[in-house]
Structures are given as C-alpha cells and as structure tokens.
Amino acid sequence: MKNAVLFYLLVLLWTSGAYDHFKRLCQEQGTAGAAAFVYRLFFRDYPVTASFTGCQNRQIIKTAFLVKAGELLCLVLLLRIFWVTWWGELILLLLLLGAGAFALYQLATLCSRTGEIKCVYPLTDGYGVYEIVLRPSGPVREWVGTTLAELDLRRKELLVLSITRAGKVIIFPKGPEVLLADDRLLVFGKTATLPAVPLGGLGPDAE
C-alpha cells in the first residue's frame, strides 16, 4: 500500500512538472514548436543537447528528461495493472529508484562534459553542425598545434566554418591557420567521420 501511495505521488509530481515545463517551453518557442519537440523526443529519439535554434538550452534538457521519465512511468503503470503482488511492488519501486539514479547520473555527466564534441545542430543523412573545443587532452588533442591543411579535414567530409579564439571569431579559416589550445571550432560535416561521438548523439536521422 505504501509503495502504491509513493508511486501515485510520483505520477502527480511528474504531471505537475511536465505541465509547468511544457508551458514554459510554449512561451519560449510557441505551442507548435514545443509540441513538435516533444513528439521528436517520444518517437525519434531527438538529442537533448540540441535546441530549436541549435544552442544548448536548460529548459530543453529539463523537458527532455521529464518526457523520458514519463515513458518509464507509463511502463510502470502498465505493470502495476497486471502485476500487483507485494514482490512486484518491490521490484517496481527498485526500478523507479534505479531510473532516478540513472537520470541524475546522466544529467551530471551532461553538465560536466564541457570539453568534448557537442552536437550544435543535427541534420538529416548523418550530417550536422558541431562545436569542437580543443584541449591538451581529449579526443582531438592531436589537432592542437597543427594547421587545417595538415589535418585535411575535407577528406573526412568536415568543413571548419569558424574558429573562436580569445574572444575573436575567424570566419572560414584558411589552410595555413594553426589551431591552438582552447580554440572553439564550428564544424559542419558527417557525424561518422568525427574523432569521437558528439554530446547529444548522432542526430535525429543518423541511424
């Protein structure tokens, strides 16, 4: 009985949170845009790090986690209807606690992984726009100190659109440009040719 009360309390809290965040999302992006985003989250596994404009947005991330939590709650509700023994209740409670811990871990990882490749704007057919931050250690550490010509990124179907360095932006940098640590590269290209899987996944249609 206590487990049932806890479960329905979680459902109530989720409903309140989902309504509040969806309302805020509607105010930011309009009802049609918010509804389309939630649809993509449910049925197309849309990456949570990409917003409508291609920028990372905390409201987007919160809404995405609420939507995924709703999927889990629906599954648990179906299990409760057909499986109501005391040990079944215990297993459902453990599933909920485990899912909550996993969600917190994923959120903490998402917020801490600032030096990796990020999906800024996902496109179809496995392409997208990515932000790559050059660090002395990381998936692109070998890029530091080399020129764009030496990297020959076009052979990998990657195009550097800009470099942000010390507050200045270099648009369409040339081949002789030397890459430095802490440079932020905006790169268009094919996800499969990136040196690492970007934060946010491969985009909605890169399956």
C-alpha positions as a Python dict, from the first residue, in 0.01 Angstrom:
ca = {
    (1, 'M'): (0, 0, 0),
    (2, 'K'): (281, 238, 90),
    (3, 'N'): (452, 163, -240),
    (4, 'A'): (130, 238, -426),
    (5, 'V'): (96, 574, -248),
    (6, 'L'): (458, 657, -333),
    (7, 'F'): (406, 562, -697),
    (8, 'Y'): (94, 775, -740),
    (9, 'L'): (270, 1062, -565),
    (10, 'L'): (549, 1034, -823),
    (11, 'V'): (291, 1037, -1101),
    (12, 'L'): (133, 1351, -954),
    (13, 'L'): (470, 1525, -920),
    (14, 'W'): (565, 1427, -1276),
    (15, 'T'): (234, 1557, -1413),
    (16, 'S'): (280, 1891, -1237),
    (17, 'G'): (642, 1923, -1350),
    (18, 'A'): (565, 1820, -1708),
    (19, 'Y'): (281, 2072, -1734),
    (20, 'D'): (493, 2352, -1589),
    (21, 'H'): (790, 2289, -1819),
    (22, 'F'): (574, 2239, -2126),
    (23, 'K'): (401, 2570, -2053),
    (24, 'R'): (738, 2746, -2027),
    (25, 'L'): (852, 2580, -2348),
    (26, 'C'): (536, 2703, -2522),
    (27, 'Q'): (611, 3058, -2405),
    (28, 'E'): (965, 3036, -2545),
    (29, 'Q'): (904, 2850, -2871),
    (30, 'G'): (528, 2858, -2931),
    (31, 'T'): (280, 2575, -2888),
    (32, 'A'): (352, 2417, -3227),
    (33, 'G'): (729, 2420, -3173),
    (34, 'A'): (701, 2275, -2822),
    (35, 'A'): (462, 2001, -2936),
    (36, 'A'): (689, 1910, -3228),
    (37, 'F'): (990, 1887, -2996),
    (38, 'V'): (807, 1656, -2753),
    (39, 'Y'): (693, 1440, -3048),
    (40, 'R'): (1053, 1403, -3168),
    (41, 'L'): (1163, 1308, -2817),
    (42, 'F'): (900, 1034, -2796),
    (43, 'F'): (925, 883, -3141),
    (44, 'R'): (1259, 987, -3296),
    (45, 'D'): (1500, 991, -3001),
    (46, 'Y'): (1586, 1357, -3056),
    (47, 'P'): (1920, 1456, -2890),
    (48, 'V'): (1863, 1652, -2569),
    (49, 'T'): (2158, 1887, -2622),
    (50, 'A'): (2023, 2043, -2938),
    (51, 'S'): (1760, 2313, -2908),
    (52, 'F'): (1533, 2461, -3174),
    (53, 'T'): (1800, 2710, -3276),
    (54, 'G'): (2090, 2468, -3236),
    (55, 'C'): (2201, 2605, -2899),
    (56, 'Q'): (2215, 2421, -2571),
    (57, 'N'): (1916, 2515, -2355),
    (58, 'R'): (1847, 2410, -1995),
    (59, 'Q'): (1473, 2426, -2048),
    (60, 'I'): (1508, 2185, -2340),
    (61, 'I'): (1715, 1943, -2130),
    (62, 'K'): (1470, 1951, -1838),
    (63, 'T'): (1175, 1890, -2069),
    (64, 'A'): (1357, 1601, -2235),
    (65, 'F'): (1424, 1430, -1904),
    (66, 'L'): (1063, 1476, -1798),
    (67, 'V'): (942, 1321, -2123),
    (68, 'K'): (1172, 1020, -2080),
    (69, 'A'): (1061, 987, -1717),
    (70, 'G'): (701, 988, -1839),
    (71, 'E'): (777, 694, -2067),
    (72, 'L'): (908, 500, -1769),
    (73, 'L'): (607, 589, -1554),
    (74, 'C'): (371, 469, -1827),
    (75, 'L'): (555, 138, -1839),
    (76, 'V'): (541, 102, -1461),
    (77, 'L'): (169, 189, -1461),
    (78, 'L'): (100, -88, -1712),
    (79, 'L'): (298, -332, -1500),
    (80, 'R'): (101, -229, -1192),
    (81, 'I'): (-228, -306, -1364),
    (82, 'F'): (-129, -667, -1439),
    (83, 'W'): (125, -731, -1165),
    (84, 'V'): (19, -621, -816),
    (85, 'T'): (177, -874, -578),
    (86, 'W'): (388, -743, -291),
    (87, 'W'): (715, -854, -450),
    (88, 'G'): (602, -700, -777),
    (89, 'E'): (552, -370, -592),
    (90, 'L'): (903, -400, -451),
    (91, 'I'): (1056, -460, -795),
    (92, 'L'): (869, -161, -938),
    (93, 'L'): (996, 58, -655),
    (94, 'L'): (1353, -55, -719),
    (95, 'L'): (1308, 16, -1090),
    (96, 'L'): (1190, 369, -1015),
    (97, 'L'): (1479, 435, -777),
    (98, 'G'): (1729, 295, -1026),
    (99, 'A'): (1586, 502, -1310),
    (100, 'G'): (1601, 814, -1094),
    (101, 'A'): (1965, 749, -1005),
    (102, 'F'): (2048, 685, -1372),
    (103, 'A'): (1878, 1010, -1479),
    (104, 'L'): (2071, 1209, -1217),
    (105, 'Y'): (2396, 1048, -1332),
    (106, 'Q'): (2324, 1129, -1696),
    (107, 'L'): (2235, 1488, -1611),
    (108, 'A'): (2553, 1533, -1406),
    (109, 'T'): (2759, 1385, -1690),
    (110, 'L'): (2589, 1610, -1944),
    (111, 'C'): (2666, 1921, -1737),
    (112, 'S'): (3029, 1826, -1667),
    (113, 'R'): (3141, 1717, -2014),
    (114, 'T'): (3226, 2065, -2139),
    (115, 'G'): (3545, 1977, -2324),
    (116, 'E'): (3402, 1728, -2569),
    (117, 'I'): (3245, 1747, -2911),
    (118, 'K'): (2890, 1882, -2895),
    (119, 'C'): (2613, 1845, -3148),
    (120, 'V'): (2501, 2203, -3207),
    (121, 'Y'): (2251, 2143, -3487),
    (122, 'P'): (2158, 1793, -3609),
    (123, 'L'): (2078, 1744, -3978),
    (124, 'T'): (1949, 1453, -4183),
    (125, 'D'): (2152, 1177, -4351),
    (126, 'G'): (2408, 1165, -4071),
    (127, 'Y'): (2525, 1526, -4103),
    (128, 'G'): (2525, 1807, -3851),
    (129, 'V'): (2697, 2116, -3715),
    (130, 'Y'): (2930, 2055, -3421),
    (131, 'E'): (3127, 2260, -3172),
    (132, 'I'): (3472, 2120, -3101),
    (133, 'V'): (3676, 2263, -2813),
    (134, 'L'): (4047, 2189, -2847),
    (135, 'R'): (4207, 2069, -2523),
    (136, 'P'): (4558, 1937, -2449),
    (137, 'S'): (4384, 1612, -2354),
    (138, 'G'): (4076, 1475, -2521),
    (139, 'P'): (3952, 1320, -2845),
    (140, 'V'): (4104, 1598, -3061),
    (141, 'R'): (4426, 1668, -2869),
    (142, 'E'): (4632, 1585, -3179),
    (143, 'W'): (4471, 1880, -3358),
    (144, 'V'): (4643, 2131, -3128),
    (145, 'G'): (4949, 2285, -3294),
    (146, 'T'): (4864, 2164, -3644),
    (147, 'T'): (4730, 2356, -3942),
    (148, 'L'): (4399, 2294, -4115),
    (149, 'A'): (4591, 2199, -4428),
    (150, 'E'): (4781, 1928, -4238),
    (151, 'L'): (4459, 1788, -4093),
    (152, 'D'): (4297, 1777, -4438),
    (153, 'L'): (3950, 1766, -4282),
    (154, 'R'): (3774, 1796, -4617),
    (155, 'R'): (3891, 1446, -4697),
    (156, 'K'): (3686, 1337, -4394),
    (157, 'E'): (3387, 1540, -4515),
    (158, 'L'): (3438, 1800, -4241),
    (159, 'L'): (3434, 2176, -4303),
    (160, 'V'): (3553, 2427, -4042),
    (161, 'L'): (3309, 2718, -4054),
    (162, 'S'): (3471, 2935, -3787),
    (163, 'I'): (3725, 2945, -3505),
    (164, 'T'): (3661, 3138, -3184),
    (165, 'R'): (3988, 3237, -3019),
    (166, 'A'): (4040, 3481, -2730),
    (167, 'G'): (3703, 3645, -2791),
    (168, 'K'): (3761, 3687, -3165),
    (169, 'V'): (3591, 3491, -3443),
    (170, 'I'): (3775, 3376, -3756),
    (171, 'I'): (3521, 3306, -4031),
    (172, 'F'): (3605, 3034, -4286),
    (173, 'P'): (3970, 2994, -4176),
    (174, 'K'): (4227, 2910, -4442),
    (175, 'G'): (4456, 2609, -4466),
    (176, 'P'): (4766, 2773, -4309),
    (177, 'E'): (4570, 2858, -3991),
    (178, 'V'): (4739, 2695, -3688),
    (179, 'L'): (4500, 2553, -3429),
    (180, 'L'): (4569, 2642, -3066),
    (181, 'A'): (4457, 2504, -2732),
    (182, 'D'): (4117, 2637, -2616),
    (183, 'D'): (4011, 2718, -2974),
    (184, 'R'): (3641, 2661, -3037),
    (185, 'L'): (3574, 2523, -3383),
    (186, 'L'): (3235, 2527, -3550),
    (187, 'V'): (3241, 2231, -3789),
    (188, 'F'): (2992, 2108, -4048),
    (189, 'G'): (3020, 1752, -4163),
    (190, 'K'): (2938, 1386, -4134),
    (191, 'T'): (2899, 1251, -3783),
    (192, 'A'): (3064, 919, -3865),
    (193, 'T'): (3393, 1092, -3953),
    (194, 'L'): (3424, 1286, -3626),
    (195, 'P'): (3707, 1181, -3392),
    (196, 'A'): (3450, 1096, -3119),
    (197, 'V'): (3075, 1059, -3074),
    (198, 'P'): (2935, 1407, -3004),
    (199, 'L'): (2743, 1502, -2693),
    (200, 'G'): (2378, 1464, -2782),
    (201, 'G'): (2416, 1165, -3010),
    (202, 'L'): (2416, 1133, -3386),
    (203, 'G'): (2116, 1347, -3467),
    (204, 'P'): (1756, 1252, -3528),
    (205, 'D'): (1805, 1066, -3854),
    (206, 'A'): (2160, 932, -3819),
    (207, 'E'): (2058, 573, -3756),
}
